[in-house]
Amino acid sequence: MLGFAFNVGASRGRRRATPSWRGATRDLIARMDPPPSVDRTAQIDRLIGALIDADIWSRLDTVLILAAHGPKVALLNWTGRRDAAIGGGTPVFVPDRGYWCDGLDDWIDTALAPVAGTQFQRNAAMVGAWTRKDARNPAAPIGTITGSSLLINPRNVGNASTGRLNGTTLVAGGTVDTGYGFTAIDRSSSSRLRQIINGRVTGSTSSATSTTPASATIGLGLTNDIYSEGQFCAFVAGGTLSDAQHQTLATTLAGYMREVGVAPLPAPTTRTLPSSQSIALPDGSAPISAGSGMAVTGITRDLAGRWYLGNGRPTRTALLFTRMKPDLSAIDEEFDLTRLGLSSDFAGSCQGMTCDRTTGRIWFLLKQAGSSGDKTYLASFDPATGALAGAPTLVLPGDNGIAFDSRRDGFWIVRDQNELVLYDRQGRPRTGAIELPANSDHVVVVETAQGDYAVGDILVTFGANGAAGSLLRLRTGDYGGPNQIAIDVLTGADSVEGVHIQGNSLWIGNDGATNSGNPPRNRLLTYLP
């Protein structure tokens, strides 16, 4: 013997103690498929426990935490009442962030009709949502899907946060510079309304006469028959809460969001790019003035490497676009109405060109067309036959820049209203409008990573003529839809009319002769991203 005792019991591994979860947590976890991790369960239990301890939990009809670990789990109502569902379209689920709705036909059905609420009552009710979109909303993204007696707009077009609950009176929470975070509306009597932003009462009124709660369900992404774009992280509704309880609710939700990684969308970064090359365009048959070069209102290349330049002008014209040699040494061919077999009704301005690399076709937008000059058409050209591939399709007036997106099998189109919309090949919108800066014009999608540009990034030109043009970069990332991430200021591009990526260079059409640029010459400028 070596003089020590061997303790058999002590050598056995000890079992990890089973956490003591709240009963409501255990009930919820039992319904989750797939089940959460131990760490996620602890996060859930902390949230539920804090609401129970503050006497909030029992006052709630609906708790949807869409920033969940799975798409089905995200639609569970934590209180055990009716679960949410996809109301329409195909909202994009991003793990630990929530559901993004496209503003066209996507929406989430919270399964709560105000009139059927248990804790939610005519004169004692609250509703709130955590949204990640920081930009302005043309319409309220949260509210009953028909009618307008209940709605929340975290940031409207006037940069105000507003809401309405069981009535016609709108309560405002003052000026805001972001729509991110938790916004709630609370009715505590037949006349008193409060607007609460991130737990702080920012607006109230004591003259908001109540009406019977609506019978329509509350939607996320659809309010009063109007769709809205945005990412939704949480939704809560029930009976009225005190100011202190609202503070606890917002703080507790913020803690959960922080733990799972929900954060404000970063503000776009800005940098300046110097031009690396300037190429003067030839006059062709219809220069802006002799020696100033052909008009340029769109740039793309076909699969054979030949360049296509839109030849749009402020007034209607028969010449639509020009094809140039791959090395830009000479004009290959010009395409006017006669060459394309179009009637004089299609005289207009070719604005924006793109190549669908899956078919090889060139697509372009034809504005100021039609007998009255107020129509816009989407047209496709087959380089193999040198002819249009079918009749042009009438689209919304004011459509401008166009870019094919192979990942979405559609076209991003910049509209004169400073909006970005995804279209299909039949000219039908597939998303709602995404807000862009003033004077937005042309667009291209990154197909091969270059410098700071990632595959799938959307680049949109913007800026007033006479000033340095800029390029806005949008990326989907963990938002679910395109989101602004960066701005490139383009030195020397004072009249941007077209954008294309070729090799490791960014190509910009600069219509200086058309728009009094300096110099007054139509050129192609290149930049290294």
N, C-alpha and C positions, 0 to 999 in steps of 0.2 A: 504493500500500500504506500501511496505517496503522501498520505497525511491530509487529504481533503475529501469532503463528502460530495457526491454527485446528486444534485437536486433535479430529479426527473421533471417535476412539475414546472420548475423555473425555466427549463430548457424549451418548453413548448411555446410556439409563437402565440402571442395574445391576439385575440380578435379585435378588429377596429370597432370602437363603440358606434352603435347605430345612432345617427343624429336624431334629435327630438324635433321633428318638423311639426308645424301647426297642422291641425286637422284639415283646414282648407287647402293647405299645400299638398297634403297626402292625397286628398280627393282629386286635385287638379293633376298631379303627376300621374295618377292612375289612368287618366284619360289621354295622356300625351303619347303620340306615336310619330316618330321614335321618342323613347323616354329621354329626359335630359341627363346631362352629366351630374355628378355630385356637386361640382362647383356651381353649375347653373341652377340646380335645385336650391342651393343655399341662397343664391341671388333672389330666386322667386320667393323663398320663405321670408327673407328680409323685407321684401316689398309688402307681401301680405301681412306680415307681423306688424309692420309700422302702421299700416292702415287699420288693422284691428285695434291696436293700442290707442290710436287717436280717435276711435269711434267713427271711422269713415267707412270701413268695409261693409258694415251692415246697412249702410245708406245707399249702396251702389247696386244698380241693376245690371250694368254691363262694364266689364273690364277686359279690353282687348289689348294685349301686348303684341303688336305685330312684329316688333323687333325680336323675333324668336329664332330658335335653332332649326325650324323646319316650316314649310309652307302650310301644312295642315295644322300644326301646333299654333301658328300665328293667328288662326281664325277661331281658336277656342275662347269662349267666354269664361273667364276665370271664376265668376260667381256661380257657375253651374247652370245658369239659365240658357236661353237659346244661343247657339253659337253663330258666328258670322259666316258669310259665304261670299264667293265671287259673284257679284251682281251682274256683270257683263264684261265683254271683252276678254283680254288676257293680261291682267296686271302682272308686272314682273316682281317676283319675290327675290329679295337679297337677304341671305342669312344674317341675323343679328342687326338688320337695318330696318326691314319692313317691306311693304308693298309699294311699288311705283305705278301710278296710273298715267296713261298717255294723253289724257285730255280729249280723246276722240270717242271711245266707247268703253273704256275701262272704268269699273267702280267696284267698291267693296260694300256689301250689304251688311250693316252692323246687326241686323235682325231685331233692332229696337224701334218699334213704332211708339212715339210719345204717348199716344192715347192708351196704350196697353201697358205702360210702365207700372211697376209696383211701388218703388220708392219715388220715381219720377212722377210728379203731380203738377197740376195746373199752376198752383201758386207756391210750389216748393220743389224746384228742379234745378239740376245743373248738367252741363254737358261740356266736355273738353277733349282736345286732341293734341298729340305731339306730332308736329310736322317738321320735315327736314328742309323743305324748299325755303330758300331765303329770298327769292325774287318775288315780284308782285303778282297777284292773282287778279285777272280780269273779272272773275266771278268767284263767289265763295266756294271753297273746295269741300266744306263739311256742312251738311244740313239735310233736311228731308228731301227725298228725290223729286217730289212734286210739292208745290206750295213754298212759301217763303216765311213762315212763322217761326222757323228754327234754322239758324245758319251761323257759321263762324267763318270769317275771313281774316286770317292772321296778318295779312298785309295786302291791302287792296291797291289799285292803280294810283291812288292818291297818297300812298304810304301811310295809311291809317289802319289800325286794327279794329275791326267792328264785329258786332254780333247781334243776334235777335233770338229770343226764347219765349215761346208761347205768347206771341203778340206781334204787333206791327211796328213797335218802336225799336229803333236801332240804337244800341249803346256803343260808344266809341272809347277805345283805350288810348287815344292820343296818337301822335306821330311815331312811327317805328321805322327802323332801317333794315329789318330782317323779319322774315316770317318763321324763323327757326325757333323751336321750343314748344312749350305747353301753353295753349291758349284756351281759356274756359269762359263760359257765360253762366251766371247763376241768377235764378229768380227766387227771392225769399219771401215775396208777398204778391198781392194782386197788382202792385204798382212798382215794386223795386227790382231793378236789374243791376248787376255788377259785371264788369268786364275784368278778367284776371289774366295777367300775362306772367308766366313763370312764377306763380304764387303770389304776385303782388297785385292788389286792386288798382287798376289804372283808369277806370272809368265807372261811373254809376249814374243812375237816374231814378227818381222816385215818382215819375209820372208815366210809367210804361204799363198801360192797362193790359191785363192778361186776357187771352182768348183760350178756347178749348184746345188742348193739345192735338197735334196733327195725327192723322191716321196713317200717313205714308211713312215708310221706314226711313231711318237716317242713313245716308250714304256717305262714303268717303270717295271723293272724286266725281260725285254727281250730286248737284243741288238744284232743285227747281228746274229739272230737265236740262241743265247746262253742265257739261263735263269740264273738269279741271285737271291739269297736269300737276303731279307732285308725288312725293314719297311720304307715306304715313307710317309712323312708328308706334303709336298708341292711341286708343280711344276709350274714354271713360264717361259714364252717364249714370245719374241717379237722383237722389234727393238733394235739397239745398245743403250747403256746407257753410260753416263760419269762416271768417277771414283766416283764422289760425289753422283751420283744417285745410283750407285751400293751400296755405303755405306748406303744410306737411305733405299734402298730396303731390304738389309740384316738386318739392325737395326729394321725396322718396322716388318719384319717377325719374328725376334727374340722376339720382344715384344709380338706379338700375341701368339707365341709358349709358352712363359713363362706364359701368362695369362691362357691358357687352360691346362697347366701342362706338356707339352712336355719338357723333360730334357734328358741330356746324360745318357746312361746306366751306372749304378754304376760299378766301378771296383770290381772284385772279392775280397772278404775278405779271409784271410788265418788264419787257426788255426791248432794246433797240437793235435792229439788224441793218447793217450797211449793205448797200447794193454791191454785188460782186461783178456784174456785167450789164451792159446796156446794148440792146440790138435795135437799130432803127428799122421800122417796117417799110416795105416798098409801097408805092402808091397804089398799084393795081389800077383797075379801070375807074375807080370812084374814090379818089383821095379826098380828105377833108378840104385840103387845098394843095396845089401843086407842090410836091417836095415834102409834104408834112406826113405822108404815110396813110395807109388805109385805116379806117375805123377799127377798133378792137373792143369787142364787148363779150368776151368769152374765149377760153383757150382749152384745147384738149388735143390728144394724139390718138390715132387709131392703132390697131395691132401691128400695122406695117411701119409704124414710126412717123407717119406723116402728120403734120400739124394742121389743126382746124382753128380758124379765127372767126368769131362772130363779127359781122360788119354792121352792127346796129348804129342807128343815129337817133337824134331827138325827134326827127320827122320820119314818116313812112318812106320806105325805099324798096326797090325791087331786088337789089343785091342783098342776099341773106348771109352767106359766109364764104370764106376763101380757104382752099387747102394749099399748104406749102410743103416743099420738099423736107425730108427728115432733118437735113442740116440747115434748114431755113435759108438756103442760098437763092431760092427762086420760087415763084408762084407755080403751083402744079395745075390748079384749076379754080375758077370762080363759079359759084352756084347761085343763080338768080331764080326768079319765079319761073321763067321759061325753061331753064335747064332742069328744074325740079318738077315741072308739069303742074304748077299751081296757077290759079286764076289771079287776076289783079286784086281780088278781095284779100289775098294773103300778103299783099304789100305791107310791110311793117318793120319791126326792129328785132333782129336776132339777138336775144339776151341770154347768155349762158350756154355752154356746151359741155358735154361729158361723154365719155366712152364707157359703154357697158361691156366690160372685158369678158363676160361670159358668152356673149353673142357677137361681139365685134362691132355692134352698131353704135353710131353717134347719135346722141339725143340732144335736142336743143329746144329752147322756148322762143316762141314768136309772139311778140307783143305788138300792140297798136294795130292789130289786124282786124279782119272782118269788114263788112260794108260800111260800118260806122266808125271803124278805127278804135273800138273800145274792147276788143276781144284779145284773149291770150290763148295760144295753142301749144300743146306738147307734140313734138314731131320727132321721128327717128329716121335716120339716113343709113343706108347700107353701103359701106365703102366698096364692097365687092362688085356691086351692080352699078354704083354711082347714081342711085335713085332712092327716093323716099320709100321706106318700108311700111306702106299703108298711108291712109289719110291722116292728117293732123287731128289731134284730139282736143276739143275745147276744155280748158281748165279754168280755174278761178282767175278773174282779172287781177293784174298786179303781180302775178308770179314772175320771178326774175332769175336769179342764179340757180344752177342745177348741178347736182353731183350724184353719180351712181354709187350706191353702197352695196357691195357684194354680200356682206354679212347679213344685211336686212333684205336683200333682193328688192331694192326699191330706190327711189330718188329723194334726196334731201333738196328741198326747194326753198330759196329765200324769197320772201314776199315783200312788196313795197311797204307793207305795214310794219316792217322790222320784226318779222316772225320767221321761224324755221319750221317747216312741216315735211313729214315723210309721205311720199306718194308711191303708188304702185304703177306698173307699166300702162295701166288703163287710165291714168290721170286721176285716180281716186285717192283722197287723203287717207293715210293710215295712222296718223297721230294728230293730236290737237296742236295748237300753235305754241312754240317755245319762244320766249321773249329774247330779242336781240337788241344790240345798241342802235342808236339812231344812224341813219344812212348806211345800213347794211345792204350788201349788193350781191356778191358772188360767193361760191362755196366749192370746196373740194374735200374728198374723204381720203385719208392716208391709207394706202394699201401696203406699203412697206415702211418699216420703222426707219426714220431718218432723224439724227440728232435728238432733240427733245420730243419729236413727234412719234407717237405710238400708233401701231396699227389700229384703225378704227376711229382715230381722232377726226373730228369735223372742224375744218378751218373755214371761217367766214370773214370776208373782207368788209371793212366799214370805214367811214370817214368822209368828211366834206371835201369837195373839190377845192384845190388850192392849198390844202394842208397835208401833212404827211399821213398817208393812209395807214391803216392798222389791220391786223389779222387776229381775230378772236378764235381761240382754240377751245373746243368743247370735247369732253370725254365722259363716257358713261360711268366708269369706275364702280363704286359701291352705292351709287345713287339710283341706278336702274334705268335712267334716261340721260340724254346729253346734258352736261352741266359745264358752265364756264370755268376754265382753270387757268388760262393765260392769255396775254395780249402781246403780240409782236408789233412794234412800231416800225414801219418800213421806210427807211430814209430814201428820199428822192421819189417816192411813189405818191404824187400829188393828185392823181386822177385814176384810181384803181378801177379797172374794168376787166376782170378775169383773173383766175388763179389756177395753177396746175403744179403738180409735183412730178419732176422727171429726174431720175438718177438721185443724186444727193442734193439737188437744187430745187428751190421754190421759184416758180416762174410767175411773174405778175404782168398782166396787160396794163399799160399806162397810157390812157387816151388823152394825152396832153394837148394835142391839136384840137380835139373836139371840145375840151373843157377848159381851155385857156391855162394849160399847165406851163411849167417852167423847166425845160424849154417847151415851146408849143409844138411838140413832135410826138407822134404815136410810136411807142416803143414796147419792147419786151424787156423787163428787168429781172435779174436773177438775184437770189439771196441764199445763203447757206443756213439752214435751220439748226 
